[in-house]
């Protein structure tokens, strides 16, 4: 399980965008987003660096 702190997420659309971006690279990934804490918990086979790049490329900066 990886935990990323992601800024700029404000709504359900943001949650869907982050989840979709990750699951496009790992279809079996489980993604849980908490908008209040800006925390994204990801269970994936991808590396932390790969996940950070995916989320950043989707337009949401990672602050880890």
CHARMM internal coordinates of N, CA and C (Angstrom, degrees):
IC EDIT
DIST 1 N 1 CA 1.4524
DIST 1 CA 1 C 1.5305
ANGL 1 N 1 CA 1 C 107.98
DIST 1 C 2 N 1.3075
ANGL 1 CA 1 C 2 N 116.20
DIHE 1 N 1 CA 1 C 2 N 128.96
DIST 2 N 2 CA 1.4662
ANGL 1 C 2 N 2 CA 122.85
DIHE 1 CA 1 C 2 N 2 CA 177.69
DIST 2 CA 2 C 1.5300
ANGL 2 N 2 CA 2 C 108.10
DIHE 1 C 2 N 2 CA 2 C -110.38
DIST 2 C 3 N 1.3228
ANGL 2 CA 2 C 3 N 116.66
DIHE 2 N 2 CA 2 C 3 N 142.96
DIST 3 N 3 CA 1.4541
ANGL 2 C 3 N 3 CA 121.24
DIHE 2 CA 2 C 3 N 3 CA 174.81
DIST 3 CA 3 C 1.5137
ANGL 3 N 3 CA 3 C 108.46
DIHE 2 C 3 N 3 CA 3 C -120.46
DIST 3 C 4 N 1.3303
ANGL 3 CA 3 C 4 N 115.68
DIHE 3 N 3 CA 3 C 4 N 125.41
DIST 4 N 4 CA 1.4592
ANGL 3 C 4 N 4 CA 122.05
DIHE 3 CA 3 C 4 N 4 CA 176.82
DIST 4 CA 4 C 1.5185
ANGL 4 N 4 CA 4 C 108.76
DIHE 3 C 4 N 4 CA 4 C -118.41
DIST 4 C 5 N 1.3135
ANGL 4 CA 4 C 5 N 116.32
DIHE 4 N 4 CA 4 C 5 N 144.16
DIST 5 N 5 CA 1.4550
ANGL 4 C 5 N 5 CA 120.99
DIHE 4 CA 4 C 5 N 5 CA 172.21
DIST 5 CA 5 C 1.5137
ANGL 5 N 5 CA 5 C 107.27
DIHE 4 C 5 N 5 CA 5 C -104.31
DIST 5 C 6 N 1.3349
ANGL 5 CA 5 C 6 N 115.51
DIHE 5 N 5 CA 5 C 6 N 120.23
DIST 6 N 6 CA 1.4562
ANGL 5 C 6 N 6 CA 122.18
DIHE 5 CA 5 C 6 N 6 CA -168.68
DIST 6 CA 6 C 1.5247
ANGL 6 N 6 CA 6 C 109.12
DIHE 5 C 6 N 6 CA 6 C -123.37
DIST 6 C 7 N 1.3161
ANGL 6 CA 6 C 7 N 117.14
DIHE 6 N 6 CA 6 C 7 N 126.20
DIST 7 N 7 CA 1.4595
ANGL 6 C 7 N 7 CA 120.70
DIHE 6 CA 6 C 7 N 7 CA 179.15
DIST 7 CA 7 C 1.5281
ANGL 7 N 7 CA 7 C 110.37
DIHE 6 C 7 N 7 CA 7 C -92.37
DIST 7 C 8 N 1.3118
ANGL 7 CA 7 C 8 N 115.42
DIHE 7 N 7 CA 7 C 8 N 159.97
DIST 8 N 8 CA 1.4518
ANGL 7 C 8 N 8 CA 121.43
DIHE 7 CA 7 C 8 N 8 CA 174.20
DIST 8 CA 8 C 1.5136
ANGL 8 N 8 CA 8 C 115.60
DIHE 7 C 8 N 8 CA 8 C 90.70
DIST 8 C 9 N 1.3173
ANGL 8 CA 8 C 9 N 117.91
DIHE 8 N 8 CA 8 C 9 N -3.57
DIST 9 N 9 CA 1.4676
ANGL 8 C 9 N 9 CA 119.81
DIHE 8 CA 8 C 9 N 9 CA 178.68
DIST 9 CA 9 C 1.5253
ANGL 9 N 9 CA 9 C 108.88
DIHE 8 C 9 N 9 CA 9 C -85.32
DIST 9 C 10 N 1.3325
ANGL 9 CA 9 C 10 N 116.23
DIHE 9 N 9 CA 9 C 10 N 125.07
DIST 10 N 10 CA 1.4600
ANGL 9 C 10 N 10 CA 119.95
DIHE 9 CA 9 C 10 N 10 CA -175.93
DIST 10 CA 10 C 1.5301
ANGL 10 N 10 CA 10 C 114.60
DIHE 9 C 10 N 10 CA 10 C -129.33
DIST 10 C 11 N 1.3355
ANGL 10 CA 10 C 11 N 117.42
DIHE 10 N 10 CA 10 C 11 N -10.68
DIST 11 N 11 CA 1.4690
ANGL 10 C 11 N 11 CA 117.70
DIHE 10 CA 10 C 11 N 11 CA -172.97
DIST 11 CA 11 C 1.5224
ANGL 11 N 11 CA 11 C 111.15
DIHE 10 C 11 N 11 CA 11 C -153.65
DIST 11 C 12 N 1.3029
ANGL 11 CA 11 C 12 N 115.18
DIHE 11 N 11 CA 11 C 12 N 178.85
DIST 12 N 12 CA 1.4528
ANGL 11 C 12 N 12 CA 121.32
DIHE 11 CA 11 C 12 N 12 CA 177.88
DIST 12 CA 12 C 1.5147
ANGL 12 N 12 CA 12 C 112.91
DIHE 11 C 12 N 12 CA 12 C -62.26
DIST 12 C 13 N 1.3209
ANGL 12 CA 12 C 13 N 116.61
DIHE 12 N 12 CA 12 C 13 N -30.85
DIST 13 N 13 CA 1.4607
ANGL 12 C 13 N 13 CA 120.18
DIHE 12 CA 12 C 13 N 13 CA 177.10
DIST 13 CA 13 C 1.5181
ANGL 13 N 13 CA 13 C 111.30
DIHE 12 C 13 N 13 CA 13 C -64.27
DIST 13 C 14 N 1.3234
ANGL 13 CA 13 C 14 N 116.13
DIHE 13 N 13 CA 13 C 14 N -38.61
DIST 14 N 14 CA 1.4615
ANGL 13 C 14 N 14 CA 121.11
DIHE 13 CA 13 C 14 N 14 CA 176.83
DIST 14 CA 14 C 1.5259
ANGL 14 N 14 CA 14 C 110.09
DIHE 13 C 14 N 14 CA 14 C -64.26
DIST 14 C 15 N 1.3222
ANGL 14 CA 14 C 15 N 115.76
DIHE 14 N 14 CA 14 C 15 N -43.35
DIST 15 N 15 CA 1.4610
ANGL 14 C 15 N 15 CA 121.14
DIHE 14 CA 14 C 15 N 15 CA 178.31
DIST 15 CA 15 C 1.5152
ANGL 15 N 15 CA 15 C 110.15
DIHE 14 C 15 N 15 CA 15 C -58.51
DIST 15 C 16 N 1.3255
ANGL 15 CA 15 C 16 N 116.73
DIHE 15 N 15 CA 15 C 16 N -46.40
DIST 16 N 16 CA 1.4645
ANGL 15 C 16 N 16 CA 121.10
DIHE 15 CA 15 C 16 N 16 CA 179.89
DIST 16 CA 16 C 1.5170
ANGL 16 N 16 CA 16 C 111.54
DIHE 15 C 16 N 16 CA 16 C -64.58
DIST 16 C 17 N 1.3250
ANGL 16 CA 16 C 17 N 117.77
DIHE 16 N 16 CA 16 C 17 N -39.89
DIST 17 N 17 CA 1.4664
ANGL 16 C 17 N 17 CA 121.26
DIHE 16 CA 16 C 17 N 17 CA -178.92
DIST 17 CA 17 C 1.5245
ANGL 17 N 17 CA 17 C 111.19
DIHE 16 C 17 N 17 CA 17 C -64.00
DIST 17 C 18 N 1.3290
ANGL 17 CA 17 C 18 N 116.54
DIHE 17 N 17 CA 17 C 18 N -44.72
DIST 18 N 18 CA 1.4641
ANGL 17 C 18 N 18 CA 120.67
DIHE 17 CA 17 C 18 N 18 CA 179.67
DIST 18 CA 18 C 1.5286
ANGL 18 N 18 CA 18 C 109.89
DIHE 17 C 18 N 18 CA 18 C -66.13
DIST 18 C 19 N 1.3181
ANGL 18 CA 18 C 19 N 116.90
DIHE 18 N 18 CA 18 C 19 N -46.11
DIST 19 N 19 CA 1.4580
ANGL 18 C 19 N 19 CA 121.30
DIHE 18 CA 18 C 19 N 19 CA 179.83
DIST 19 CA 19 C 1.5244
ANGL 19 N 19 CA 19 C 110.69
DIHE 18 C 19 N 19 CA 19 C -60.84
DIST 19 C 20 N 1.3164
ANGL 19 CA 19 C 20 N 117.02
DIHE 19 N 19 CA 19 C 20 N -46.73
DIST 20 N 20 CA 1.4605
ANGL 19 C 20 N 20 CA 121.72
DIHE 19 CA 19 C 20 N 20 CA -178.52
DIST 20 CA 20 C 1.5335
ANGL 20 N 20 CA 20 C 110.95
DIHE 19 C 20 N 20 CA 20 C -61.90
DIST 20 C 21 N 1.3332
ANGL 20 CA 20 C 21 N 116.84
DIHE 20 N 20 CA 20 C 21 N -43.83
DIST 21 N 21 CA 1.4633
ANGL 20 C 21 N 21 CA 120.62
DIHE 20 CA 20 C 21 N 21 CA -179.08
DIST 21 CA 21 C 1.5312
ANGL 21 N 21 CA 21 C 111.09
DIHE 20 C 21 N 21 CA 21 C -60.15
DIST 21 C 22 N 1.3250
ANGL 21 CA 21 C 22 N 116.22
DIHE 21 N 21 CA 21 C 22 N -43.43
DIST 22 N 22 CA 1.4662
ANGL 21 C 22 N 22 CA 120.04
DIHE 21 CA 21 C 22 N 22 CA 179.72
DIST 22 CA 22 C 1.5224
ANGL 22 N 22 CA 22 C 110.42
DIHE 21 C 22 N 22 CA 22 C -68.28
DIST 22 C 23 N 1.3215
ANGL 22 CA 22 C 23 N 117.39
DIHE 22 N 22 CA 22 C 23 N -45.45
DIST 23 N 23 CA 1.4537
ANGL 22 C 23 N 23 CA 120.30
DIHE 22 CA 22 C 23 N 23 CA -176.35
DIST 23 CA 23 C 1.5267
ANGL 23 N 23 CA 23 C 113.04
DIHE 22 C 23 N 23 CA 23 C -71.64
DIST 23 C 24 N 1.3158
ANGL 23 CA 23 C 24 N 118.08
DIHE 23 N 23 CA 23 C 24 N -16.96
DIST 24 N 24 CA 1.4653
ANGL 23 C 24 N 24 CA 119.88
DIHE 23 CA 23 C 24 N 24 CA 173.44
DIST 24 CA 24 C 1.5315
ANGL 24 N 24 CA 24 C 110.56
DIHE 23 C 24 N 24 CA 24 C -69.89
DIST 24 C 25 N 1.3351
ANGL 24 CA 24 C 25 N 116.97
DIHE 24 N 24 CA 24 C 25 N -27.52
DIST 25 N 25 CA 1.4615
ANGL 24 C 25 N 25 CA 121.66
DIHE 24 CA 24 C 25 N 25 CA 179.21
DIST 25 CA 25 C 1.5235
ANGL 25 N 25 CA 25 C 112.54
DIHE 24 C 25 N 25 CA 25 C -94.84
DIST 25 C 26 N 1.3257
ANGL 25 CA 25 C 26 N 116.73
DIHE 25 N 25 CA 25 C 26 N -24.77
DIST 26 N 26 CA 1.4701
ANGL 25 C 26 N 26 CA 122.51
DIHE 25 CA 25 C 26 N 26 CA 177.79
DIST 26 CA 26 C 1.5258
ANGL 26 N 26 CA 26 C 107.50
DIHE 25 C 26 N 26 CA 26 C -144.89
DIST 26 C 27 N 1.3195
ANGL 26 CA 26 C 27 N 115.35
DIHE 26 N 26 CA 26 C 27 N 94.15
DIST 27 N 27 CA 1.4665
ANGL 26 C 27 N 27 CA 121.00
DIHE 26 CA 26 C 27 N 27 CA -174.78
DIST 27 CA 27 C 1.5257
ANGL 27 N 27 CA 27 C 113.14
DIHE 26 C 27 N 27 CA 27 C -60.89
DIST 27 C 28 N 1.3194
ANGL 27 CA 27 C 28 N 117.69
DIHE 27 N 27 CA 27 C 28 N -23.67
DIST 28 N 28 CA 1.4598
ANGL 27 C 28 N 28 CA 120.41
DIHE 27 CA 27 C 28 N 28 CA -178.51
DIST 28 CA 28 C 1.5367
ANGL 28 N 28 CA 28 C 112.42
DIHE 27 C 28 N 28 CA 28 C -91.90
DIST 28 C 29 N 1.3164
ANGL 28 CA 28 C 29 N 117.77
DIHE 28 N 28 CA 28 C 29 N 1.80
DIST 29 N 29 CA 1.4694
ANGL 28 C 29 N 29 CA 121.32
DIHE 28 CA 28 C 29 N 29 CA -178.56
DIST 29 CA 29 C 1.5226
ANGL 29 N 29 CA 29 C 110.90
DIHE 28 C 29 N 29 CA 29 C -66.24
DIST 29 C 30 N 1.3311
ANGL 29 CA 29 C 30 N 115.13
DIHE 29 N 29 CA 29 C 30 N 142.85
DIST 30 N 30 CA 1.4542
ANGL 29 C 30 N 30 CA 122.27
DIHE 29 CA 29 C 30 N 30 CA 172.56
DIST 30 CA 30 C 1.5223
ANGL 30 N 30 CA 30 C 107.13
DIHE 29 C 30 N 30 CA 30 C -107.60
DIST 30 C 31 N 1.3380
ANGL 30 CA 30 C 31 N 116.62
DIHE 30 N 30 CA 30 C 31 N 128.32
DIST 31 N 31 CA 1.4602
ANGL 30 C 31 N 31 CA 121.48
DIHE 30 CA 30 C 31 N 31 CA -175.75
DIST 31 CA 31 C 1.5234
ANGL 31 N 31 CA 31 C 109.31
DIHE 30 C 31 N 31 CA 31 C -126.06
DIST 31 C 32 N 1.3308
ANGL 31 CA 31 C 32 N 116.38
DIHE 31 N 31 CA 31 C 32 N 128.37
DIST 32 N 32 CA 1.4620
ANGL 31 C 32 N 32 CA 121.81
DIHE 31 CA 31 C 32 N 32 CA 175.53
DIST 32 CA 32 C 1.5259
ANGL 32 N 32 CA 32 C 107.60
DIHE 31 C 32 N 32 CA 32 C -123.92
DIST 32 C 33 N 1.3305
ANGL 32 CA 32 C 33 N 115.95
DIHE 32 N 32 CA 32 C 33 N 124.80
DIST 33 N 33 CA 1.4624
ANGL 32 C 33 N 33 CA 121.72
DIHE 32 CA 32 C 33 N 33 CA -178.15
DIST 33 CA 33 C 1.5197
ANGL 33 N 33 CA 33 C 109.34
DIHE 32 C 33 N 33 CA 33 C -113.27
DIST 33 C 34 N 1.3202
ANGL 33 CA 33 C 34 N 116.66
DIHE 33 N 33 CA 33 C 34 N 131.54
DIST 34 N 34 CA 1.4666
ANGL 33 C 34 N 34 CA 123.07
DIHE 33 CA 33 C 34 N 34 CA 173.32
DIST 34 CA 34 C 1.5288
ANGL 34 N 34 CA 34 C 106.95
DIHE 33 C 34 N 34 CA 34 C -114.32
DIST 34 C 35 N 1.3241
ANGL 34 CA 34 C 35 N 116.00
DIHE 34 N 34 CA 34 C 35 N 103.56
DIST 35 N 35 CA 1.4676
ANGL 34 C 35 N 35 CA 120.46
DIHE 34 CA 34 C 35 N 35 CA -176.30
DIST 35 CA 35 C 1.5225
ANGL 35 N 35 CA 35 C 112.66
DIHE 34 C 35 N 35 CA 35 C -63.22
DIST 35 C 36 N 1.3293
ANGL 35 CA 35 C 36 N 117.47
DIHE 35 N 35 CA 35 C 36 N -36.25
DIST 36 N 36 CA 1.4645
ANGL 35 C 36 N 36 CA 120.48
DIHE 35 CA 35 C 36 N 36 CA -177.52
DIST 36 CA 36 C 1.5245
ANGL 36 N 36 CA 36 C 111.98
DIHE 35 C 36 N 36 CA 36 C -63.20
DIST 36 C 37 N 1.3191
ANGL 36 CA 36 C 37 N 117.26
DIHE 36 N 36 CA 36 C 37 N -43.35
DIST 37 N 37 CA 1.4665
ANGL 36 C 37 N 37 CA 120.95
DIHE 36 CA 36 C 37 N 37 CA -178.20
DIST 37 CA 37 C 1.5259
ANGL 37 N 37 CA 37 C 112.34
DIHE 36 C 37 N 37 CA 37 C -93.94
DIST 37 C 38 N 1.3594
ANGL 37 CA 37 C 38 N 116.20
DIHE 37 N 37 CA 37 C 38 N -5.92
DIST 38 N 38 CA 1.4692
ANGL 37 C 38 N 38 CA 121.76
DIHE 37 CA 37 C 38 N 38 CA -177.41
DIST 38 CA 38 C 1.5253
ANGL 38 N 38 CA 38 C 111.91
DIHE 37 C 38 N 38 CA 38 C 61.89
DIST 38 C 39 N 1.3366
ANGL 38 CA 38 C 39 N 115.78
DIHE 38 N 38 CA 38 C 39 N 29.65
DIST 39 N 39 CA 1.4589
ANGL 38 C 39 N 39 CA 121.95
DIHE 38 CA 38 C 39 N 39 CA -176.77
DIST 39 CA 39 C 1.5277
ANGL 39 N 39 CA 39 C 110.15
DIHE 38 C 39 N 39 CA 39 C -103.77
DIST 39 C 40 N 1.3369
ANGL 39 CA 39 C 40 N 114.60
DIHE 39 N 39 CA 39 C 40 N 135.09
DIST 40 N 40 CA 1.4591
ANGL 39 C 40 N 40 CA 121.18
DIHE 39 CA 39 C 40 N 40 CA 175.79
DIST 40 CA 40 C 1.5238
ANGL 40 N 40 CA 40 C 107.30
DIHE 39 C 40 N 40 CA 40 C -121.08
DIST 40 C 41 N 1.3197
ANGL 40 CA 40 C 41 N 116.77
DIHE 40 N 40 CA 40 C 41 N 119.92
DIST 41 N 41 CA 1.4565
ANGL 40 C 41 N 41 CA 122.21
DIHE 40 CA 40 C 41 N 41 CA 177.34
DIST 41 CA 41 C 1.5210
ANGL 41 N 41 CA 41 C 107.81
DIHE 40 C 41 N 41 CA 41 C -104.08
DIST 41 C 42 N 1.3259
ANGL 41 CA 41 C 42 N 115.30
DIHE 41 N 41 CA 41 C 42 N 128.36
DIST 42 N 42 CA 1.4548
ANGL 41 C 42 N 42 CA 120.84
DIHE 41 CA 41 C 42 N 42 CA -172.40
DIST 42 CA 42 C 1.5248
ANGL 42 N 42 CA 42 C 109.64
DIHE 41 C 42 N 42 CA 42 C -129.98
DIST 42 C 43 N 1.3170
ANGL 42 CA 42 C 43 N 115.72
DIHE 42 N 42 CA 42 C 43 N 127.74
DIST 43 N 43 CA 1.4572
ANGL 42 C 43 N 43 CA 121.47
DIHE 42 CA 42 C 43 N 43 CA 171.65
DIST 43 CA 43 C 1.5222
ANGL 43 N 43 CA 43 C 105.48
DIHE 42 C 43 N 43 CA 43 C -107.18
DIST 43 C 44 N 1.3370
ANGL 43 CA 43 C 44 N 116.39
DIHE 43 N 43 CA 43 C 44 N 106.95
DIST 44 N 44 CA 1.4517
ANGL 43 C 44 N 44 CA 121.28
DIHE 43 CA 43 C 44 N 44 CA -172.46
DIST 44 CA 44 C 1.5185
ANGL 44 N 44 CA 44 C 110.34
DIHE 43 C 44 N 44 CA 44 C -151.17
DIST 44 C 45 N 1.3177
ANGL 44 CA 44 C 45 N 115.43
DIHE 44 N 44 CA 44 C 45 N 158.38
DIST 45 N 45 CA 1.4609
ANGL 44 C 45 N 45 CA 121.24
DIHE 44 CA 44 C 45 N 45 CA 174.70
DIST 45 CA 45 C 1.5269
ANGL 45 N 45 CA 45 C 111.28
DIHE 44 C 45 N 45 CA 45 C -81.16
DIST 45 C 46 N 1.3309
ANGL 45 CA 45 C 46 N 117.66
DIHE 45 N 45 CA 45 C 46 N -10.60
DIST 46 N 46 CA 1.4596
ANGL 45 C 46 N 46 CA 122.02
DIHE 45 CA 45 C 46 N 46 CA -178.23
DIST 46 CA 46 C 1.5224
ANGL 46 N 46 CA 46 C 111.04
DIHE 45 C 46 N 46 CA 46 C -75.45
DIST 46 C 47 N 1.3198
ANGL 46 CA 46 C 47 N 115.92
DIHE 46 N 46 CA 46 C 47 N 152.49
DIST 47 N 47 CA 1.4581
ANGL 46 C 47 N 47 CA 120.96
DIHE 46 CA 46 C 47 N 47 CA 178.55
DIST 47 CA 47 C 1.5269
ANGL 47 N 47 CA 47 C 110.58
DIHE 46 C 47 N 47 CA 47 C -71.98
DIST 47 C 48 N 1.3053
ANGL 47 CA 47 C 48 N 115.70
DIHE 47 N 47 CA 47 C 48 N 161.44
DIST 48 N 48 CA 1.4604
ANGL 47 C 48 N 48 CA 121.65
DIHE 47 CA 47 C 48 N 48 CA 177.49
DIST 48 CA 48 C 1.5324
ANGL 48 N 48 CA 48 C 110.40
DIHE 47 C 48 N 48 CA 48 C -58.26
DIST 48 C 49 N 1.3243
ANGL 48 CA 48 C 49 N 116.10
DIHE 48 N 48 CA 48 C 49 N -43.20
DIST 49 N 49 CA 1.4625
ANGL 48 C 49 N 49 CA 121.04
DIHE 48 CA 48 C 49 N 49 CA -179.35
DIST 49 CA 49 C 1.5310
ANGL 49 N 49 CA 49 C 111.03
DIHE 48 C 49 N 49 CA 49 C -62.42
DIST 49 C 50 N 1.3365
ANGL 49 CA 49 C 50 N 116.58
DIHE 49 N 49 CA 49 C 50 N -41.37
DIST 50 N 50 CA 1.4580
ANGL 49 C 50 N 50 CA 120.70
DIHE 49 CA 49 C 50 N 50 CA 178.65
DIST 50 CA 50 C 1.5260
ANGL 50 N 50 CA 50 C 110.68
DIHE 49 C 50 N 50 CA 50 C -64.58
DIST 50 C 51 N 1.3288
ANGL 50 CA 50 C 51 N 116.72
DIHE 50 N 50 CA 50 C 51 N -43.47
DIST 51 N 51 CA 1.4663
ANGL 50 C 51 N 51 CA 120.66
DIHE 50 CA 50 C 51 N 51 CA 179.27
DIST 51 CA 51 C 1.5268
ANGL 51 N 51 CA 51 C 111.29
DIHE 50 C 51 N 51 CA 51 C -62.67
DIST 51 C 52 N 1.3333
ANGL 51 CA 51 C 52 N 116.07
DIHE 51 N 51 CA 51 C 52 N -42.39
DIST 52 N 52 CA 1.4693
ANGL 51 C 52 N 52 CA 119.88
DIHE 51 CA 51 C 52 N 52 CA 178.57
DIST 52 CA 52 C 1.5309
ANGL 52 N 52 CA 52 C 110.63
DIHE 51 C 52 N 52 CA 52 C -61.55
DIST 52 C 53 N 1.3253
ANGL 52 CA 52 C 53 N 117.17
DIHE 52 N 52 CA 52 C 53 N -41.92
DIST 53 N 53 CA 1.4651
ANGL 52 C 53 N 53 CA 121.24
DIHE 52 CA 52 C 53 N 53 CA 179.51
DIST 53 CA 53 C 1.5274
ANGL 53 N 53 CA 53 C 111.01
DIHE 52 C 53 N 53 CA 53 C -65.39
DIST 53 C 54 N 1.3136
ANGL 53 CA 53 C 54 N 117.34
DIHE 53 N 53 CA 53 C 54 N -41.35
DIST 54 N 54 CA 1.4691
ANGL 53 C 54 N 54 CA 121.49
DIHE 53 CA 53 C 54 N 54 CA -179.98
DIST 54 CA 54 C 1.5235
ANGL 54 N 54 CA 54 C 110.65
DIHE 53 C 54 N 54 CA 54 C -61.93
DIST 54 C 55 N 1.3214
ANGL 54 CA 54 C 55 N 116.55
DIHE 54 N 54 CA 54 C 55 N -47.89
DIST 55 N 55 CA 1.4648
ANGL 54 C 55 N 55 CA 121.02
DIHE 54 CA 54 C 55 N 55 CA -178.28
DIST 55 CA 55 C 1.5362
ANGL 55 N 55 CA 55 C 110.23
DIHE 54 C 55 N 55 CA 55 C -65.65
DIST 55 C 56 N 1.3296
ANGL 55 CA 55 C 56 N 117.06
DIHE 55 N 55 CA 55 C 56 N -42.02
DIST 56 N 56 CA 1.4633
ANGL 55 C 56 N 56 CA 120.81
DIHE 55 CA 55 C 56 N 56 CA 178.52
DIST 56 CA 56 C 1.5200
ANGL 56 N 56 CA 56 C 110.57
DIHE 55 C 56 N 56 CA 56 C -63.74
DIST 56 C 57 N 1.3288
ANGL 56 CA 56 C 57 N 117.15
DIHE 56 N 56 CA 56 C 57 N -43.72
DIST 57 N 57 CA 1.4650
ANGL 56 C 57 N 57 CA 120.90
DIHE 56 CA 56 C 57 N 57 CA 178.79
DIST 57 CA 57 C 1.5234
ANGL 57 N 57 CA 57 C 112.04
DIHE 56 C 57 N 57 CA 57 C -63.70
DIST 57 C 58 N 1.3304
ANGL 57 CA 57 C 58 N 116.90
DIHE 57 N 57 CA 57 C 58 N -25.42
DIST 58 N 58 CA 1.4713
ANGL 57 C 58 N 58 CA 121.01
DIHE 57 CA 57 C 58 N 58 CA 177.46
DIST 58 CA 58 C 1.5305
ANGL 58 N 58 CA 58 C 111.41
DIHE 57 C 58 N 58 CA 58 C -78.03
DIST 58 C 59 N 1.3504
ANGL 58 CA 58 C 59 N 116.36
DIHE 58 N 58 CA 58 C 59 N -5.70
DIST 59 N 59 CA 1.4613
ANGL 58 C 59 N 59 CA 120.03
DIHE 58 CA 58 C 59 N 59 CA 175.69
DIST 59 CA 59 C 1.5119
ANGL 59 N 59 CA 59 C 115.07
DIHE 58 C 59 N 59 CA 59 C 103.21
DIST 59 C 60 N 1.3340
ANGL 59 CA 59 C 60 N 116.51
DIHE 59 N 59 CA 59 C 60 N 13.33
DIST 60 N 60 CA 1.4587
ANGL 59 C 60 N 60 CA 120.25
DIHE 59 CA 59 C 60 N 60 CA -178.10
DIST 60 CA 60 C 1.5214
ANGL 60 N 60 CA 60 C 109.42
DIHE 59 C 60 N 60 CA 60 C -123.19
DIST 60 C 61 N 1.3310
ANGL 60 CA 60 C 61 N 118.16
DIHE 60 N 60 CA 60 C 61 N 110.97
DIST 61 N 61 CA 1.4570
ANGL 60 C 61 N 61 CA 120.80
DIHE 60 CA 60 C 61 N 61 CA -178.41
DIST 61 CA 61 C 1.5262
ANGL 61 N 61 CA 61 C 113.03
DIHE 60 C 61 N 61 CA 61 C -66.00
DIST 61 C 62 N 1.3190
ANGL 61 CA 61 C 62 N 114.80
DIHE 61 N 61 CA 61 C 62 N 137.56
DIST 62 N 62 CA 1.4543
ANGL 61 C 62 N 62 CA 122.29
DIHE 61 CA 61 C 62 N 62 CA 176.53
DIST 62 CA 62 C 1.5198
ANGL 62 N 62 CA 62 C 107.66
DIHE 61 C 62 N 62 CA 62 C -97.14
DIST 62 C 63 N 1.3281
ANGL 62 CA 62 C 63 N 117.40
DIHE 62 N 62 CA 62 C 63 N 131.40
DIST 63 N 63 CA 1.4635
ANGL 62 C 63 N 63 CA 121.60
DIHE 62 CA 62 C 63 N 63 CA -175.80
DIST 63 CA 63 C 1.5224
ANGL 63 N 63 CA 63 C 112.29
DIHE 62 C 63 N 63 CA 63 C -113.02
DIST 63 C 64 N 1.3137
ANGL 63 CA 63 C 64 N 117.41
DIHE 63 N 63 CA 63 C 64 N 43.88
DIST 64 N 64 CA 1.4673
ANGL 63 C 64 N 64 CA 121.51
DIHE 63 CA 63 C 64 N 64 CA 178.89
DIST 64 CA 64 C 1.5072
ANGL 64 N 64 CA 64 C 108.60
DIHE 63 C 64 N 64 CA 64 C -97.96
END
COOR INIT
IC SEED 1 N 1 CA 1 C
IC BUILD
